[in-house]
């Protein structure tokens, strides 16, 4: 389902899905949900959001929302772990947060598994 719930062209609230497209009955505009979100993200270049949609910034404190296995190790970052003073990075593999976790050390996290504290 669309996060916007409005037509991007005329703002109509009575949109409906037809196959893979969204259709506005008032202006007959058709769009793909993925292309709309890609256009929105293109305007927000460099903006990183947490699992709840909050904007993250360098120096923020975050909380891990899911148990995460540390690759190449038997260690696990437990859900609820607080991480202070994060640094946002441009990770090509999706890991866009660089941080140091007490007891584990320096590592990168994906923003979809954290929430802003």
N, CA, C and O atoms as a GROMACS GRO file, in nm:
protein
  468
    1UNK      N    1   0.084  -0.118   0.000
    1UNK     CA    2   0.000   0.000   0.000
    1UNK      C    3   0.088   0.124   0.000
    1UNK      O    4   0.198   0.122   0.056
    2UNK      N    5   0.041   0.228  -0.061
    2UNK     CA    6   0.118   0.351  -0.074
    2UNK      C    7   0.130   0.422   0.061
    2UNK      O    8   0.034   0.423   0.139
    3UNK      N    9   0.248   0.480   0.088
    3UNK     CA   10   0.268   0.554   0.211
    3UNK      C   11   0.205   0.693   0.200
    3UNK      O   12   0.172   0.754   0.302
    4UNK      N   13   0.189   0.744   0.077
    4UNK     CA   14   0.138   0.879   0.058
    4UNK      C   15  -0.014   0.886   0.070
    4UNK      O   16  -0.065   0.976   0.136
    5UNK      N   17  -0.085   0.795   0.012
    5UNK     CA   18  -0.231   0.793   0.010
    5UNK      C   19  -0.291   0.912  -0.062
    5UNK      O   20  -0.408   0.943  -0.042
    6UNK      N   21  -0.214   0.979  -0.147
    6UNK     CA   22  -0.261   1.092  -0.227
    6UNK      C   23  -0.198   1.084  -0.366
    6UNK      O   24  -0.088   1.031  -0.383
    7UNK      N   25  -0.271   1.136  -0.463
    7UNK     CA   26  -0.217   1.144  -0.599
    7UNK      C   27  -0.104   1.247  -0.600
    7UNK      O   28  -0.123   1.358  -0.551
    8UNK      N   29   0.014   1.213  -0.656
    8UNK     CA   30   0.124   1.309  -0.659
    8UNK      C   31   0.099   1.426  -0.754
    8UNK      O   32   0.168   1.528  -0.745
    9UNK      N   33   0.000   1.413  -0.845
    9UNK     CA   34  -0.026   1.520  -0.941
    9UNK      C   35  -0.131   1.618  -0.891
    9UNK      O   36  -0.111   1.739  -0.896
   10UNK      N   37  -0.246   1.565  -0.843
   10UNK     CA   38  -0.355   1.655  -0.803
   10UNK      C   39  -0.385   1.652  -0.653
   10UNK      O   40  -0.458   1.738  -0.603
   11UNK      N   41  -0.328   1.554  -0.579
   11UNK     CA   42  -0.349   1.546  -0.436
   11UNK      C   43  -0.475   1.473  -0.394
   11UNK      O   44  -0.509   1.474  -0.276
   12UNK      N   45  -0.545   1.410  -0.486
   12UNK     CA   46  -0.669   1.338  -0.456
   12UNK      C   47  -0.642   1.224  -0.359
   12UNK      O   48  -0.541   1.154  -0.370
   13UNK      N   49  -0.731   1.205  -0.263
   13UNK     CA   50  -0.717   1.099  -0.164
   13UNK      C   51  -0.781   0.967  -0.208
   13UNK      O   52  -0.762   0.865  -0.143
   14UNK      N   53  -0.855   0.967  -0.318
   14UNK     CA   54  -0.931   0.850  -0.360
   14UNK      C   55  -0.856   0.766  -0.463
   14UNK      O   56  -0.913   0.726  -0.565
   15UNK      N   57  -0.730   0.738  -0.438
   15UNK     CA   58  -0.650   0.659  -0.532
   15UNK      C   59  -0.677   0.511  -0.512
   15UNK      O   60  -0.721   0.469  -0.405
   16UNK      N   61  -0.649   0.431  -0.615
   16UNK     CA   62  -0.664   0.287  -0.603
   16UNK      C   63  -0.554   0.219  -0.683
   16UNK      O   64  -0.495   0.277  -0.774
   17UNK      N   65  -0.528   0.094  -0.646
   17UNK     CA   66  -0.422   0.018  -0.711
   17UNK      C   67  -0.482  -0.069  -0.820
   17UNK      O   68  -0.584  -0.135  -0.800
   18UNK      N   69  -0.418  -0.067  -0.937
   18UNK     CA   70  -0.459  -0.148  -1.050
   18UNK      C   71  -0.337  -0.225  -1.100
   18UNK      O   72  -0.255  -0.170  -1.174
   19UNK      N   73  -0.325  -0.350  -1.058
   19UNK     CA   74  -0.206  -0.427  -1.092
   19UNK      C   75  -0.087  -0.370  -1.017
   19UNK      O   76  -0.089  -0.362  -0.895
   20UNK      N   77   0.017  -0.330  -1.090
   20UNK     CA   78   0.136  -0.273  -1.028
   20UNK      C   79   0.134  -0.122  -1.026
   20UNK      O   80   0.231  -0.060  -0.982
   21UNK      N   81   0.026  -0.060  -1.074
   21UNK     CA   82   0.019   0.086  -1.080
   21UNK      C   83  -0.085   0.140  -0.984
   21UNK      O   84  -0.181   0.072  -0.948
   22UNK      N   85  -0.065   0.265  -0.944
   22UNK     CA   86  -0.164   0.339  -0.868
   22UNK      C   87  -0.234   0.434  -0.964
   22UNK      O   88  -0.170   0.492  -1.052
   23UNK      N   89  -0.366   0.450  -0.949
   23UNK     CA   90  -0.447   0.529  -1.041
   23UNK      C   91  -0.528   0.631  -0.963
   23UNK      O   92  -0.584   0.600  -0.858
   24UNK      N   93  -0.534   0.753  -1.016
   24UNK     CA   94  -0.617   0.858  -0.958
   24UNK      C   95  -0.744   0.870  -1.041
   24UNK      O   96  -0.735   0.893  -1.162
   25UNK      N   97  -0.863   0.854  -0.982
   25UNK     CA   98  -0.987   0.863  -1.058
   25UNK      C   99  -1.022   1.005  -1.101
   25UNK      O  100  -1.102   1.022  -1.193
   26UNK      N  101  -0.967   1.108  -1.037
   26UNK     CA  102  -1.001   1.245  -1.070
   26UNK      C  103  -0.923   1.299  -1.189
   26UNK      O  104  -0.980   1.363  -1.277
   27UNK      N  105  -0.791   1.273  -1.194
   27UNK     CA  106  -0.710   1.328  -1.303
   27UNK      C  107  -0.657   1.219  -1.397
   27UNK      O  108  -0.589   1.251  -1.495
   28UNK      N  109  -0.686   1.092  -1.369
   28UNK     CA  110  -0.645   0.977  -1.449
   28UNK      C  111  -0.493   0.959  -1.453
   28UNK      O  112  -0.440   0.896  -1.544
   29UNK      N  113  -0.423   1.015  -1.356
   29UNK     CA  114  -0.278   0.998  -1.347
   29UNK      C  115  -0.247   0.857  -1.297
   29UNK      O  116  -0.308   0.810  -1.202
   30UNK      N  117  -0.150   0.791  -1.362
   30UNK     CA  118  -0.106   0.658  -1.321
   30UNK      C  119   0.041   0.666  -1.284
   30UNK      O  120   0.119   0.733  -1.352
   31UNK      N  121   0.080   0.598  -1.175
   31UNK     CA  122   0.219   0.597  -1.134
   31UNK      C  123   0.252   0.467  -1.064
   31UNK      O  124   0.165   0.397  -1.012
   32UNK      N  125   0.381   0.438  -1.064
   32UNK     CA  126   0.433   0.320  -0.997
   32UNK      C  127   0.479   0.363  -0.860
   32UNK      O  128   0.547   0.465  -0.847
   33UNK      N  129   0.443   0.289  -0.756
   33UNK     CA  130   0.479   0.325  -0.620
   33UNK      C  131   0.630   0.335  -0.603
   33UNK      O  132   0.678   0.423  -0.531
   34UNK      N  133   0.707   0.247  -0.668
   34UNK     CA  134   0.852   0.249  -0.655
   34UNK      C  135   0.911   0.374  -0.718
   34UNK      O  136   1.004   0.432  -0.663
   35UNK      N  137   0.858   0.416  -0.832
   35UNK     CA  138   0.914   0.535  -0.896
   35UNK      C  139   0.884   0.659  -0.815
   35UNK      O  140   0.964   0.752  -0.812
   36UNK      N  141   0.768   0.663  -0.747
   36UNK     CA  142   0.735   0.778  -0.663
   36UNK      C  143   0.829   0.785  -0.544
   36UNK      O  144   0.877   0.893  -0.512
   37UNK      N  145   0.856   0.671  -0.478
   37UNK     CA  146   0.946   0.673  -0.364
   37UNK      C  147   1.088   0.702  -0.409
   37UNK      O  148   1.164   0.763  -0.334
   38UNK      N  149   1.127   0.659  -0.529
   38UNK     CA  150   1.261   0.689  -0.580
   38UNK      C  151   1.275   0.839  -0.605
   38UNK      O  152   1.382   0.896  -0.581
   39UNK      N  153   1.168   0.904  -0.655
   39UNK     CA  154   1.173   1.048  -0.676
   39UNK      C  155   1.184   1.120  -0.544
   39UNK      O  156   1.257   1.219  -0.533
   40UNK      N  157   1.113   1.074  -0.442
   40UNK     CA  158   1.120   1.134  -0.310
   40UNK      C  159   1.259   1.119  -0.252
   40UNK      O  160   1.314   1.214  -0.197
   41UNK      N  161   1.318   1.000  -0.264
   41UNK     CA  162   1.451   0.975  -0.212
   41UNK      C  163   1.556   1.055  -0.288
   41UNK      O  164   1.656   1.095  -0.229
   42UNK      N  165   1.534   1.079  -0.417
   42UNK     CA  166   1.630   1.156  -0.496
   42UNK      C  167   1.641   1.298  -0.443
   42UNK      O  168   1.748   1.359  -0.449
   43UNK      N  169   1.531   1.352  -0.391
   43UNK     CA  170   1.534   1.486  -0.334
   43UNK      C  171   1.601   1.488  -0.198
   43UNK      O  172   1.645   1.594  -0.154
   44UNK      N  173   1.609   1.376  -0.131
   44UNK     CA  174   1.668   1.366   0.002
   44UNK      C  175   1.804   1.299  -0.003
   44UNK      O  176   1.833   1.216   0.083
   45UNK      N  177   1.887   1.331  -0.099
   45UNK     CA  178   2.016   1.265  -0.111
   45UNK      C  179   2.096   1.284   0.016
   45UNK      O  180   2.109   1.395   0.068
   46UNK      N  181   2.150   1.174   0.065
   46UNK     CA  182   2.233   1.178   0.184
   46UNK      C  183   2.156   1.170   0.314
   46UNK      O  184   2.218   1.165   0.420
   47UNK      N  185   2.024   1.169   0.311
   47UNK     CA  186   1.945   1.161   0.433
   47UNK      C  187   1.925   1.013   0.468
   47UNK      O  188   1.880   0.934   0.384
   48UNK      N  189   1.958   0.978   0.592
   48UNK     CA  190   1.945   0.840   0.637
   48UNK      C  191   1.840   0.836   0.746
   48UNK      O  192   1.842   0.917   0.839
   49UNK      N  193   1.747   0.740   0.734
   49UNK     CA  194   1.636   0.726   0.828
   49UNK      C  195   1.653   0.598   0.909
   49UNK      O  196   1.710   0.500   0.861
   50UNK      N  197   1.602   0.598   1.034
   50UNK     CA  198   1.604   0.478   1.115
   50UNK      C  199   1.482   0.391   1.082
   50UNK      O  200   1.408   0.422   0.989
   51UNK      N  201   1.461   0.284   1.157
   51UNK     CA  202   1.351   0.192   1.133
   51UNK      C  203   1.214   0.258   1.147
   51UNK      O  204   1.118   0.211   1.087
   52UNK      N  205   1.204   0.366   1.224
   52UNK     CA  206   1.078   0.436   1.244
   52UNK      C  207   1.061   0.556   1.153
   52UNK      O  208   0.959   0.625   1.160
   53UNK      N  209   1.158   0.582   1.066
   53UNK     CA  210   1.149   0.694   0.973
   53UNK      C  211   1.208   0.823   1.023
   53UNK      O  212   1.200   0.925   0.954
   54UNK      N  213   1.269   0.822   1.142
   54UNK     CA  214   1.333   0.943   1.195
   54UNK      C  215   1.465   0.966   1.123
   54UNK      O  216   1.536   0.871   1.089
   55UNK      N  217   1.498   1.093   1.100
   55UNK     CA  218   1.623   1.128   1.033
   55UNK      C  219   1.738   1.115   1.131
   55UNK      O  220   1.732   1.166   1.243
   56UNK      N  221   1.845   1.046   1.089
   56UNK     CA  222   1.964   1.029   1.172
   56UNK      C  223   2.070   1.131   1.132
   56UNK      O  224   2.076   1.175   1.017
   57UNK      N  225   2.154   1.168   1.229
   57UNK     CA  226   2.263   1.261   1.204
   57UNK      C  227   2.387   1.212   1.278
   57UNK      O  228   2.378   1.131   1.370
   58UNK      N  229   2.504   1.263   1.237
   58UNK     CA  230   2.628   1.230   1.306
   58UNK      C  231   2.618   1.269   1.453
   58UNK      O  232   2.568   1.377   1.485
   59UNK      N  233   2.667   1.182   1.541
   59UNK     CA  234   2.667   1.211   1.684
   59UNK      C  235   2.542   1.165   1.757
   59UNK      O  236   2.537   1.176   1.880
   60UNK      N  237   2.442   1.116   1.687
   60UNK     CA  238   2.318   1.069   1.752
   60UNK      C  239   2.344   0.944   1.835
   60UNK      O  240   2.444   0.874   1.816
   61UNK      N  241   2.252   0.917   1.926
   61UNK     CA  242   2.251   0.792   2.001
   61UNK      C  243   2.137   0.708   1.946
   61UNK      O  244   2.026   0.756   1.927
   62UNK      N  245   2.168   0.579   1.920
   62UNK     CA  246   2.068   0.488   1.862
   62UNK      C  247   2.055   0.364   1.949
   62UNK      O  248   2.140   0.336   2.033
   63UNK      N  249   1.946   0.291   1.927
   63UNK     CA  250   1.923   0.164   1.994
   63UNK      C  251   1.901   0.058   1.888
   63UNK      O  252   1.825   0.079   1.793
   64UNK      N  253   1.966  -0.056   1.903
   64UNK     CA  254   1.952  -0.167   1.809
   64UNK      C  255   1.816  -0.232   1.833
   64UNK      O  256   1.780  -0.258   1.948
   65UNK      N  257   1.740  -0.259   1.725
   65UNK     CA  258   1.604  -0.312   1.739
   65UNK      C  259   1.594  -0.463   1.716
   65UNK      O  260   1.487  -0.520   1.732
   66UNK      N  261   1.704  -0.527   1.677
   66UNK     CA  262   1.701  -0.669   1.644
   66UNK      C  263   1.835  -0.730   1.681
   66UNK      O  264   1.938  -0.664   1.667
   67UNK      N  265   1.837  -0.855   1.729
   67UNK     CA  266   1.964  -0.923   1.754
   67UNK      C  267   2.038  -0.937   1.623
   67UNK      O  268   1.983  -0.987   1.524
   68UNK      N  269   2.164  -0.893   1.620
   68UNK     CA  270   2.244  -0.895   1.498
   68UNK      C  271   2.370  -0.977   1.520
   68UNK      O  272   2.447  -0.949   1.612
   69UNK      N  273   2.391  -1.078   1.436
   69UNK     CA  274   2.513  -1.158   1.443
   69UNK      C  275   2.627  -1.078   1.382
   69UNK      O  276   2.610  -1.013   1.279
   70UNK      N  277   2.743  -1.084   1.445
   70UNK     CA  278   2.861  -1.015   1.394
   70UNK      C  279   2.930  -1.111   1.297
   70UNK      O  280   2.970  -1.221   1.334
   71UNK      N  281   2.942  -1.068   1.173
   71UNK     CA  282   2.998  -1.152   1.069
   71UNK      C  283   3.143  -1.190   1.102
   71UNK      O  284   3.224  -1.105   1.140
   72UNK      N  285   3.175  -1.319   1.088
   72UNK     CA  286   3.310  -1.367   1.113
   72UNK      C  287   3.340  -1.386   1.260
   72UNK      O  288   3.456  -1.400   1.298
   73UNK      N  289   3.237  -1.386   1.343
   73UNK     CA  290   3.256  -1.398   1.487
   73UNK      C  291   3.136  -1.470   1.547
   73UNK      O  292   3.032  -1.483   1.483
   74UNK      N  293   3.152  -1.515   1.670
   74UNK     CA  294   3.038  -1.578   1.739
   74UNK      C  295   2.963  -1.476   1.825
   74UNK      O  296   2.870  -1.512   1.897
   75UNK      N  297   3.003  -1.350   1.818
   75UNK     CA  298   2.940  -1.244   1.897
   75UNK      C  299   2.805  -1.204   1.839
   75UNK      O  300   2.781  -1.219   1.719
   76UNK      N  301   2.717  -1.153   1.924
   76UNK     CA  302   2.585  -1.105   1.884
   76UNK      C  303   2.561  -0.970   1.948
   76UNK      O  304   2.584  -0.952   2.068
   77UNK      N  305   2.514  -0.873   1.868
   77UNK     CA  306   2.471  -0.744   1.920
   77UNK      C  307   2.324  -0.761   1.958
   77UNK      O  308   2.239  -0.781   1.871
   78UNK      N  309   2.295  -0.754   2.086
   78UNK     CA  310   2.160  -0.781   2.135
   78UNK      C  311   2.066  -0.664   2.108
   78UNK      O  312   2.106  -0.548   2.102
   79UNK      N  313   1.940  -0.699   2.091
   79UNK     CA  314   1.836  -0.599   2.076
   79UNK      C  315   1.831  -0.513   2.202
   79UNK      O  316   1.838  -0.567   2.312
   80UNK      N  317   1.820  -0.381   2.187
   80UNK     CA  318   1.817  -0.292   2.301
   80UNK      C  319   1.952  -0.231   2.334
   80UNK      O  320   1.962  -0.145   2.422
   81UNK      N  321   2.057  -0.275   2.262
   81UNK     CA  322   2.190  -0.219   2.285
   81UNK      C  323   2.193  -0.073   2.241
   81UNK      O  324   2.156  -0.042   2.128
   82UNK      N  325   2.238   0.016   2.330
   82UNK     CA  326   2.250   0.158   2.296
   82UNK      C  327   2.389   0.185   2.241
   82UNK      O  328   2.489   0.136   2.293
   83UNK      N  329   2.392   0.263   2.134
   83UNK     CA  330   2.518   0.301   2.070
   83UNK      C  331   2.522   0.453   2.065
   83UNK      O  332   2.432   0.516   2.011
   84UNK      N  333   2.628   0.511   2.121
   84UNK     CA  334   2.641   0.656   2.125
   84UNK      C  335   2.737   0.704   2.017
   84UNK      O  336   2.825   0.630   1.972
   85UNK      N  337   2.718   0.828   1.976
   85UNK     CA  338   2.810   0.899   1.887
   85UNK      C  339   2.832   0.824   1.755
   85UNK      O  340   2.944   0.786   1.722
   86UNK      N  341   2.725   0.803   1.680
   86UNK     CA  342   2.736   0.733   1.552
   86UNK      C  343   2.792   0.827   1.445
   86UNK      O  344   2.788   0.949   1.459
   87UNK      N  345   2.842   0.767   1.339
   87UNK     CA  346   2.888   0.844   1.223
   87UNK      C  347   2.820   0.786   1.100
   87UNK      O  348   2.823   0.665   1.078
   88UNK      N  349   2.757   0.871   1.020
   88UNK     CA  350   2.690   0.827   0.899
   88UNK      C  351   2.792   0.817   0.786
   88UNK      O  352   2.872   0.908   0.764
   89UNK      N  353   2.787   0.704   0.715
   89UNK     CA  354   2.879   0.680   0.604
   89UNK      C  355   2.799   0.639   0.482
   89UNK      O  356   2.683   0.599   0.492
   90UNK      N  357   2.862   0.649   0.366
   90UNK     CA  358   2.797   0.608   0.242
   90UNK      C  359   2.841   0.465   0.211
   90UNK      O  360   2.935   0.444   0.134
   91UNK      N  361   2.773   0.367   0.270
   91UNK     CA  362   2.808   0.227   0.250
   91UNK      C  363   2.738   0.171   0.129
   91UNK      O  364   2.615   0.172   0.122
   92UNK      N  365   2.816   0.122   0.034
   92UNK     CA  366   2.756   0.067  -0.088
   92UNK      C  367   2.684  -0.064  -0.061
   92UNK      O  368   2.600  -0.106  -0.141
   93UNK      N  369   2.715  -0.129   0.051
   93UNK     CA  370   2.651  -0.257   0.083
   93UNK      C  371   2.532  -0.240   0.176
   93UNK      O  372   2.479  -0.339   0.227
   94UNK      N  373   2.487  -0.116   0.199
   94UNK     CA  374   2.371  -0.091   0.283
   94UNK      C  375   2.405  -0.059   0.427
   94UNK      O  376   2.318  -0.013   0.501
   95UNK      N  377   2.529  -0.082   0.468
   95UNK     CA  378   2.572  -0.049   0.604
   95UNK      C  379   2.610   0.098   0.606
   95UNK      O  380   2.720   0.136   0.565
   96UNK      N  381   2.520   0.182   0.656
   96UNK     CA  382   2.540   0.326   0.646
   96UNK      C  383   2.565   0.395   0.781
   96UNK      O  384   2.561   0.518   0.789
   97UNK      N  385   2.590   0.316   0.887
   97UNK     CA  386   2.622   0.372   1.018
   97UNK      C  387   2.752   0.310   1.066
   97UNK      O  388   2.762   0.188   1.078
   98UNK      N  389   2.852   0.392   1.096
   98UNK     CA  390   2.977   0.346   1.154
   98UNK      C  391   2.972   0.381   1.302
   98UNK      O  392   2.935   0.492   1.339
   99UNK      N  393   3.011   0.286   1.388
   99UNK     CA  394   3.003   0.310   1.531
   99UNK      C  395   3.097   0.216   1.606
   99UNK      O  396   3.154   0.124   1.549
  100UNK      N  397   3.111   0.242   1.736
  100UNK     CA  398   3.184   0.153   1.826
  100UNK      C  399   3.086   0.102   1.929
  100UNK      O  400   3.017   0.180   1.996
  101UNK      N  401   3.080  -0.030   1.942
  101UNK     CA  402   2.989  -0.092   2.038
  101UNK      C  403   3.072  -0.149   2.151
  101UNK      O  404   3.167  -0.224   2.128
  102UNK      N  405   3.037  -0.112   2.272
  102UNK     CA  406   3.112  -0.158   2.388
  102UNK      C  407   3.109  -0.310   2.397
  102UNK      O  408   3.002  -0.371   2.388
  103UNK      N  409   3.226  -0.371   2.416
  103UNK     CA  410   3.238  -0.516   2.425
  103UNK      C  411   3.257  -0.584   2.291
  103UNK      O  412   3.291  -0.702   2.286
  104UNK      N  413   3.234  -0.511   2.181
  104UNK     CA  414   3.248  -0.570   2.048
  104UNK      C  415   3.351  -0.493   1.966
  104UNK      O  416   3.437  -0.555   1.903
  105UNK      N  417   3.344  -0.362   1.966
  105UNK     CA  418   3.439  -0.280   1.893
  105UNK      C  419   3.374  -0.206   1.778
  105UNK      O  420   3.252  -0.192   1.772
  106UNK      N  421   3.458  -0.160   1.685
  106UNK     CA  422   3.410  -0.082   1.571
  106UNK      C  423   3.339  -0.172   1.472
  106UNK      O  424   3.385  -0.282   1.441
  107UNK      N  425   3.226  -0.124   1.422
  107UNK     CA  426   3.152  -0.199   1.321
  107UNK      C  427   3.056  -0.107   1.248
  107UNK      O  428   3.033   0.006   1.289
  108UNK      N  429   3.001  -0.158   1.139
  108UNK     CA  430   2.902  -0.085   1.060
  108UNK      C  431   2.767  -0.151   1.076
  108UNK      O  432   2.757  -0.274   1.083
  109UNK      N  433   2.661  -0.070   1.081
  109UNK     CA  434   2.524  -0.119   1.095
  109UNK      C  435   2.438  -0.066   0.983
  109UNK      O  436   2.469   0.037   0.922
  110UNK      N  437   2.328  -0.136   0.956
  110UNK     CA  438   2.228  -0.087   0.862
  110UNK      C  439   2.125  -0.006   0.941
  110UNK      O  440   2.084  -0.046   1.051
  111UNK      N  441   2.083   0.106   0.887
  111UNK     CA  442   1.990   0.194   0.957
  111UNK      C  443   1.852   0.131   0.977
  111UNK      O  444   1.777   0.174   1.064
  112UNK      N  445   1.818   0.030   0.898
  112UNK     CA  446   1.687  -0.034   0.914
  112UNK      C  447   1.675  -0.117   1.041
  112UNK      O  448   1.565  -0.158   1.077
  113UNK      N  449   1.788  -0.142   1.110
  113UNK     CA  450   1.786  -0.223   1.233
  113UNK      C  451   1.812  -0.141   1.357
  113UNK      O  452   1.845  -0.196   1.462
  114UNK      N  453   1.798  -0.009   1.347
  114UNK     CA  454   1.819   0.078   1.464
  114UNK      C  455   1.707   0.180   1.474
  114UNK      O  456   1.637   0.208   1.376
  115UNK      N  457   1.691   0.235   1.594
  115UNK     CA  458   1.598   0.347   1.612
  115UNK      C  459   1.670   0.455   1.690
  115UNK      O  460   1.756   0.427   1.773
  116UNK      N  461   1.632   0.578   1.664
  116UNK     CA  462   1.693   0.692   1.731
  116UNK      C  463   1.649   0.696   1.876
  116UNK      O  464   1.531   0.675   1.905
  117UNK      N  465   1.742   0.721   1.966
  117UNK     CA  466   1.710   0.727   2.110
  117UNK      C  467   1.690   0.869   2.155
  117UNK      O  468   1.661   0.893   2.272
   0.00000   0.00000   0.00000
